[in-house]
Amino acid sequence: MTRKQRRLTIIGGAGAVLAAALALIMVALNDQIVFFQSPTDIAQEAVPHGQRIRLGGLVEAGTIERHENATVYFRVTDTENTVTVTYTGILPDLFREGQGVVTEGVIRPDGVFEADTVLAKHDENYIPVEVAEALKDKGHWQGEAQ
Amino acid sequence: MIVEIGHYALVLTFALTLIQSVVPVYGAIKEDERLMAIASPVSMAMFLLVLLSFIALTYAYLASDFSVQNVWENSHSAKPLIYKITGVWGNHEGSLLLWVLILVFFGALVGFFGANLPAPLRAATLGVQGWVTAGFVLFMLATSNPFNRIPNAPMEGNDLNPLLQDIGLAIHPPLLYIGYVGFSITFSFAVAALILGRIDAAWARWVRPWTLLAWCFLTLGISMGSYWAYYELGWGGWWFWDPVENASFMPWLAGTAMLHSAIVMEKRDALKVWTVLLAIFTFSLSLLGTFLVRSGVLTSVHAFAVDPARGVFILVLLCLFIGGSLSLYAWRAPLLKQGGLFAPMSREGALVFNNLFLTAATVAVLVGTLYPLALDAVTGEKISVGPPFFNLTFGPLMIPLLMAVPYGPILAWKRGDLLAATQRLYAAFGLAILFTLVTFWMWGMDRVLAPLGVGLAVWVMAGSIAEIVTRVKVAEIGFGRGFARLKGLPGSAWGTATAHFGIGVTVLGIVTSTAFQDEKVLTMAPGDTVDVSGYALTFDGLAPSRGANYVEDVGHFTVRKGGVVIAELEPSKRLYTARQFPTTEAGIHTLVLSQIYVSLGEPRDNGSIDVRAYYKPLITLIWIGTLFMALGAVFSMADRRLRVGAPKPAARRDRTDGAAPAPAE
C-alpha cells in the first residue's frame, strides 16, 4: 500500500466508526429519552399508554396505601390535577407525604401510573428541580428557589 | 488562631501562584536559567502552604470549632472521630481544598523528581500548573472559603449528611481526586510542549508515568464510589449512569485512550498531535466534571451547596482553560512534526482502533450527560437520559473494542500479520466458545446475549494470558526456561496483560450479575421464608438499636442452604438524630464471589416489613477486575524504562541510550 492508501484506509475506518457512533446517539436520543410531565400535563395532553415518562409532583397527604407484597399506591399532585401511582419495591428513605417525588414508568390503560422507579430528594433541602418548576408554573411554590 | 493561619497560608499560596504563572514560563521562552530555576522551589513551597491550610481546617473539625462556618454546617460534636476527619472533605469548601492540595502536590512532585527533565519543559510545565492552581485558589478565596468565621458561635453543629458518614467517604474522594487532578500534570506537560513548540518521543516517556498514576487512582476511585453506592444507597445497583458518575467516567475513558496513544508516540514517534489533544481533552473533562458536580446544575448527593456565583465562576474557569488550551493547540500544533508510518493492520493500527472507540464512547457519554442540561437551557423542556440511552450507545461501542483487546498486544509494530496473531489466540478463542456453550447449556436458550457476554469476557481474559504465554514461548522452550523468561518480561508487558485481564474480569461480573441475578420484592412477617436462587432467607424479626449519633431498626435474617445456616444478615433502617435523616443500610453476605443482598423498606404496624432480596452471582468480580486494572498500571509504572521521575542515575543512563535493544513491547 502506498502512503496515501494507508492514510485513506485509516481515515475511512475512523469516519465509519464515528458515523456509526453518531447514528447510535441520534437513534437513542429519539427513542430512549424520557420526558418529564406533571399531572396537569398528563390530564391535558393525553400521553399515550405505554410510553415511558417521568411524572413529578407532591405526594398527596393521606393517599399512601400499602398493599401486600411491597406494593404501594399513592397519588401525585401538582395541586390542580392528581395521578394515582402504583409501585412495587422499596420506597426511598425520604419518601413522605407532602414531599416532592419523581417517578418513572408508564400509564396503564386504566389510568394508573405504574412506576418502576421512585426518586425522592437526597437531603432535607432538596426538592427535585422539575417538581419545583412545575409547581412554580402553577403558582403554588413556597420556599426558596434552588 | 490556627484557623487564621490556615486562611493566611491559602492567601499566600495565591500570591505564589501569580509568580509561578509568569516567571518560569517567561524564563522557559527566553531560556533564562535563573528565571526557570524558581519553578521547583516555588512548587514545593506552595504544597507546604496548602498542606498547612488543610491541617488547620482538619484541626478545626477535630476541635469541633463551630465558630468556623464550614465546621458548623457539616459537623457535630457527637460524630465519631473518623467522620470528623473525613468530614473535612465531605462538603463543598473542604473538598475544594483537597482538590487544590492534590493539585499542588503533583506540582511539587514534578518539582522534586523532575531534575532529569529538560529545564525549559519543567519550568513551563510548572508554570502551567501554576495557572490552574491560581484559578482554583482564587475560586476558593472568592466564593468558597472554608475558613469563614461566624459571629456568636453556636453550641452545636448541623452534622454531616448521613449518607456521607461512611468509611467509603474516607477513601472515595481522595482516590478520585488524585485521579482527576493527576491529569492536570499531563495537561500542563501538553500545554508546555505547545508553548515551547517542541515535542518528541521522550516527551511521551516523561508523561506516561504521570498518566498511569492518575489513571490508576481514578480507576480505584470510580470503583470505590460504585461499591459505596451499591451498599450505602440500598438500591442494589452499582452503576446508574447518573450525571455525577458520568462526570468521573468521561475523564477515565479519555485517559485510557491517552494511555494507549502515548505508547504509539513513545515507541513509534507517531500520533503526537493526537496525544497532545487527548491530554487537553482528558483534563478538560476532569474540569467539566468538577463543574457539573460542584456548580449545582445537577442535584445529587454530590452537590453539596448551591450558589449561582460559584457555578458562574467555575464556568468561567472552565471556558478559560479549555478555550485557551484549545486555541493554543490550534495555533501551535501545526509546528509539531508527524512521524512513524504504519499499516492499518499493526500494533499502531490496533491502538488507533482503541482510541477511536474510546473517543466515540466518551462522546456518547458526554452527549447523554449534557443533552438534558442543554435542552433545558434552550427550550425549557425537562427530559431524563437514563440507562436505556447508554445501553444503546455505549454498549455497542464497547463490543468491537473488547473483541479487539487480545489482538492489540500480539500484533507487530509497523506491519502486523492478522493470521499469525489469530493462530496465537486459538486457545483463547476455544475457551471463549467453550464457556459460551456451557452457559447456554446451563441456562437454556431464553437468554441469548448473556452467554455471548460470558464468552466475550473469557476471550478478553484468556487473550491477555495468551499474550504472556506467547511472549515467553513456553511451547518452544519448555516450562523451566519459559519461567525464567517470564521474570525477564518488561513491567509494561505485565501491566498490559494484567489490566486487560482485569477488563475481562469486570465484564464477566457485569454480565453474570445482570443476567442471572434473582430479585425478590415482598412483604415479610416475622418467621416468613423466601427462596432466592436456592438460598432460604428467613425473617426473624425487627429489633431497635442505637449508635453514636443515630437510632435504628435492625432486621434479623437467617440464610440457610439445604437446612444449614450459612449466614445471618442484619440490614437496618437508620435515623440520624441531628438531621432527622433516615438511611437504609443493606445487609450483604459474600459467598465466594457472589453476594446475597437484602435491604428494608418501611416497617408496618403489624411487625411485617417490605423486603428486597437479591442473589447477585459473581458481582464482586466487577470490583475485583478494577483492582487488576489498577495493578496493571502499577506494573507498568514499575517498568524501569519508564521510571523517568526517579532520581536515579542508573535510570537516567538507561533512558539516554533508550535506542538500545528495547525488548519488544
Interface residues (C-beta under 8 A of the other chain):
Chain A: M1 R3 R6 T9 I10 G13 A14 V17 L18 A20 A21 L24 I25 V27 A28 L29 D31 Q32 I33 V34 F35 F36 R54 R66 E68 N69 A70 T88 G89 I90 L91 D93 L94 E104 H122 D123 E124 Y126 P128 V129 E130 E133 Q146
Chain B: N161 L163 G234 W235 G296 T299 S300 V301 V306 L341 F342 A343 P344 G349 V352 F353 L356 F357 A360 A361 V363 A364 V367 G368 Y371 P372 E381 K382 I383 S384 V385 G386 P388 F389 L392 T393 P396 L397 V521 L522 T523 K573 R579 Q580 F581 P582 T583 T584 S599 L600 G601 E602 R604 D610 V611 R612
